Amino acid sequence: MPVVNSIADAADQLREWRQDFHRHPELGYEEHRTAEIIANRLREMGFDGVETGIGGTGVVGTLHGRSGPGDEARSIMLRADMDALPIHELNDGPYKSTTDGKMHACGHDGHVTMLLGAAQHMARTRTFDGTVHFCFQPAEEGGAGAKAMIDDGLFDRFPCRSVYGMHNWPGQPVGSFHCRSGPIMAASDEFRINLKGRGGHAAKPDACLDPVPCGAAIVQALQTVVARRTNPLSPAVVTVTTFQAGDAYNVIPETAHLGGTVRSFNSALHNDIYDQIERLVRQIAAAHEIEAEFERSAKFYPETVNDEDATAFCLDVARDLAGADNVHDDVEPTMGSEDFSFYALEKPCCFILIGNGDTAGLHHPRYDFDDRNNVWGASYWSALAERALPSQ
């Protein structure tokens, strides 16, 4: 297997690390145990600097090459996300989540382990010239931890010329790599609709103003926003994911609450979609004599756009590692979103996908990270850093 030998030799250790993280999932901005373990391991590896509490619970470890620190032009950043999801795990096994209602259903336990594996190898060898910042980020799952770290001075405190990220991808062979230049992940944010009518007895709907059929009409109408109101050549998704109303079968509720997401690859289109949603909500509510409030969440993730040169570089690294047949430069953009996008607004970036095999999908209660990727991912990170910062 064309991976770094010392990393392959540590496969059992990396598996133990990953499965320990899996047993102890922590949600966004709660990754205290995870961050402490990461920081302690980096210090034990002999890192030149380890800082914690960045953007909440973020950790950055700094490693210099054989010639000492590099300036911004001779420095790069490698990023892994740490947080878990509020999902009850349905897998059984020795490393099942020990916290009910929380699990690593997106593989961030593996992302942390892959980057730690690279850190361990590179701290031993230091076969590069410059500085590598190892960024362990909190709260990717809706908490915009990347933005929190940037707002906390990430790039002022750890200057670098580029940032690289990686995510596992179920359905593709383990050890395969998938990427594309340009947009790879969609912009995403959330909306909430609050409806207020007049409640009463279920036997007397004529004496009430029922928010439930109003909400149902809104859900139906929102299906036309993309299907009939946007350019079919501009991808977008509007999804209603929550509809909450009432607590009793014989009571017409006073209020109803709906929520969902909008996803696109175009900021102007994104804003236009919101204008259309708000207009539909208010017009339908007025027709039902229902009061309506429409809220657009401040939790906005821009589209993730891969820099052309950074992407070509990463694909070359992956080809040398896994072979040309296992590296694909034409992966379709996904409507999933990533707060790695905030780094890409600041620096040349590349976000690459590594196959996770025939597993359940991301955010599924039976998902699991494939431990073979601990070695593949750590080898990729090490090869990337050594090629980006070659020894003089």
N, C-alpha and C positions, 0 to 999 in steps of 0.2 A: 504494500500500500504506500503510495508516494506521499507520505506525511513526514513531519519532522520526527526523527527517531526518538529523541528524548521525551517528546510529548506522547508518542505512542507508548513508550515505556511507563508513562504515568497514567495510563488509561484507567486502571483500577482506582487510583486516588481521585481522579477527576470524576469518576462515576459516584464515588462516595460523597464527594462535595456536592454534586448536583442533586443527588437523592436526599441529602440532608436539607438543602434549600427547599426541595419539594415538600418535605415533611412539615416545614415551618413557613408557610406562606404569609406574607404581610402585604396589606393593601397600600395604595399610594400615600406617601408621606408618613407611613407607619413602619417603614423598613428599618427599624432600629437594630434588630438582631442581625439582619442581613448586612447592613452597613458596617456594623462592628466587626463581624467576621471578615468581611472584605478588607477593611482597614488593617486589622491585625495581621492578616496573611500578607498583605503588601509590605508591611513593616518587617515581618519575618523574612521575606524574600530579599530584603536589603534595598528597598526603593529609596530614592534620594529625597523624596518628599511625599507625605500622605496628608491630605486635608479632608476633613469631614464637615458635615452640616451645611454643605453648599446647596442652596435652593431648598433647604429643609433637611433632607436626609442624604443628599448626594455625597459621593466620595470621589476624589480625584487623586490618583497616584502618579507621581512623576518619576520617570526613569531616564537617565542620561546615558548616552553611548560612551564608548571607550575614550573619546576625545573630550568628554565633558559636556556641559550644557550647550544646546544650540539656540540660536536666535529664532525669531518667529518663522523665518524662511526655512529653518532646519528643524522645525517642530511639527508634529502631527498629533491628532487626537483620535482615539478609538473609543467608541461608546457602546455600553450595554445597559439595558433597562432592568430594574430590579423588582418591580411590583407585581403582585398577584391580582386575582380577580375575585369578586364576591359571588363565587359559584360553589355549590356543594359537590364535591368530587364523588363520582360513581365508580372509579377504579378501585379494585382491591389489590392488596399487595403490601410488602414490607415497608414501602416508603410512601404510602398514602398520606394525604394531608392529615395532620393531627388537630387542625382547627376547623371545626364544623362551619360550613358556609364560606370558606376561603380556599382557593386552590390556585396553583400555577397552571392555568388553562391556556396560556399563550406562550409558554416556553421561556419565560424570562429567567427561570432557574437555570436553564441551559445557556442562555446568553451570558449570564454572569460567569458560569463555569468556563465557557469557551474563552472569555477574556482573561480570567484568572489563570487558565492553563497557559495562555500566551505570555502573561506577565511572569509566570514562574520560569518559563524557558528563557525569555529575554533577559531576565535579571541574572540568570546564570551565565549567559553567553555574551551579552552586550555587543553583538556583532552588527552594530549600526553606528552611525555618526550623527549625533543630534539629540533631540529630546522627544520622547513619546509620553503623552498624557493619557492615562487610562481612566476614562470617565464612566462611573457607575451611577446611573441616573434614576431618581425616584419617579413615581407617578406618571408613567407614560399612558396608563389606561384612563384617559379622560381628565387627568389632573394637570396636564401641561408641565410636567416636571422639567422638560428641556428649557422651556421659557423661564421657569423659576430659576434654574441654574444660570442662564444667560443674564437674567435681571440681577442676579447676585454677583455679577462680575466675572463670570466664567472665563471669557476670552481676554479680559484685562489681567486676570490672575494667572491664566495659563495660555499665553499667546501661542498660536499655531497657524499654519498656513492652510490646513484642510482638516475635515472631520469625516470619519468613516463609520458606518453602521452596518449591522447584519441582523437578519431575522430568519428564523426557521420557517419552512414552508411545507406543510403536509401535502401529500399527494405526489411529490416528486422524490426521486431516489435519494437515499442518504449519500452525502458527499457530492451531490450535484449542485451547481451554482447557477443562479438565474438573475438577470439584471437587464436594464435598458437605460439609455440616455434620455433625459427629459423627464416628464411627469411619470412617476411610478406608483404613487399613492394619492388618493383623492383628498381634497379639502373636505372638512366635516365640521358641523356644529349641530346644536340641538335647539328645539323649540318646544314651547309649552302653551297650551290653549286652556284657559279657564272659562267655563260656561256657568252662568247663574240664572236659574229660572225661579219657579215657585213650586215647592214640593207639596205633597199631600197624599191622600189615600189612593191606592192603586185602583180602587173601584170608581174613582171620580176624576179621570184624566181631564175632563172638561173644565174642572175647577183649578187646574194646575197649568204651569208652563214647564213642560218636561224637557230637560236638557239632554236626555239620552237620544231621542231621534234626531235632535239637532246635531249632536256629536257624530252620530252615524252618518248623517248627510255630509258632514264635513270630511269624514274619513273617505267616503266615496268620491267626493269632489276633488280631494287632493290627489287621487290617482290620475287625474287628467292633467295635472300641472306639467309633468314630464311628457306624458303620452300625447298631449294636444297643444301644449303651450310653449314648448322649447324646441330648438333646432334638433332634429333627430341625429345630426352629425356631431352634436356636443353632448357627451355622456353626462348624465345626472341621475340621481336617485332621491326620491322623497319617500320616507318610510315612517308610518305611524306605529310606534312600538308600545305605547301604553294608552289605556282607556279605563278610567276609574270613575265609577259612579254608584252610589247607593250601597246600603248594607243589609237591606231587608227585602224579601220578595213582595211584600204587600205595601210598600212605600215608594212613591215616586220621589226621587231625590231632588234636593234643592240645587245641587251643583254636579258638574262633571268636569273631569280633567283629562286632557289628551296630551301626549308628547311624542316626539320622534326626532329624526335626523334628516338633514339635507347634505348631500354629497355631490361634488362636482370637481372638474379640473379647470374651472375658469371663474375667477373672482367676480367679474361683471355678471356672468350668468348666475352665480350663486346669489348675489344680491337681488337680481331680478326675480329669481324663484321666491325669495322671501317676500318681495312686494306682492307677488301673485297669491301666495298663501295667505298673507294678512288680509288682502282684499276679499278673497273667497270666504274666509272665516267671518269677517264682519258682515258681509252681505247675507250669508246663510243664517247667521245668528239673528240678524234683523228680521228676516223672513219668518223666523220661529218666535219672534218677540223675546229673545234670550239676550242677556247681557254677555258680552264676550271680552276677554282680555287676551292679547297675543304677546308672548314674550320670546325674544330670540336670545339664547344663552350667550354669555360672554366667553364661553369655552370654545373658541374657534381654533381649529387646526388648519393651517394653510395646506395646499397641495405640496407633496414632497417631490422636488425636482432634482434629478441627478445631473451634476455637472458633466459635460461631454468629455473633457480630458480626464477627470477623476474616474469616470466610468470605464473609459478605455483602459486606464491603468489597472483598475481592479479586475477587469475581465482577463487581462494578461496574467496577473498574479494567479487567478483561479485556474486558468488553463495550464499553467506550469505545474500547479499543484494536483489538479484532478484529471487533466487531459482534456483536449478540445471537445471530445464527444460528450463530456459531462458538464460543459459550460455553455449556457445559452444566453445570447444577447438580445433576444426578442420577446422576453416575457411580456404578457399583456398587462397594462396598468390595472390596478385593482381599486375598487371603490372603498376598500378599507383605508383608514387614515392612520397617520403616525406623527407624533410630535417631533420626530427627527427633522420634520420640515422646518422647525425654527432654527436649527443649526444651518440648514441649507439657505436660509435667508441672510446669513451672516458670512458664511465661508463656502468655498468650493467643496462639495460633498458628494459621496456616493453611498447609496443604501442598497445592499445586495441581499439576495435570498438564498438560503441553503436548504436543500431538500431534507424533509424529515421522514420520508418513507410513507408507508400505507397506514397512517394513524388517523384517529378522529380529527376533525377540523379544529382550528383555533377557536377558543372560547366554548368548546364543547366539554361537558362534564366528564367525558371519557378520554379526553386528549392526554397525551403524554409525550414528552420530549424524548427523542431517540438518543441514548447515551453514546452511540458511535460518533455522533456529531461533536462530542466534546473534543475529540482528537482532530477531526476535520476542521472544525472552526478555529481551534487554537493554532493549528498549523497555518491556516489562512491568515490569521491576524499576524503571526510571527513573520511569515513570508512577505506580507504587505509592508510591515514596518521596516524590515531589513532592505526591501527594494526601494521604498520611498526615501530612506535615509542611508544610502550605501556608505560603507566605511571608505575613508579617503586613502 
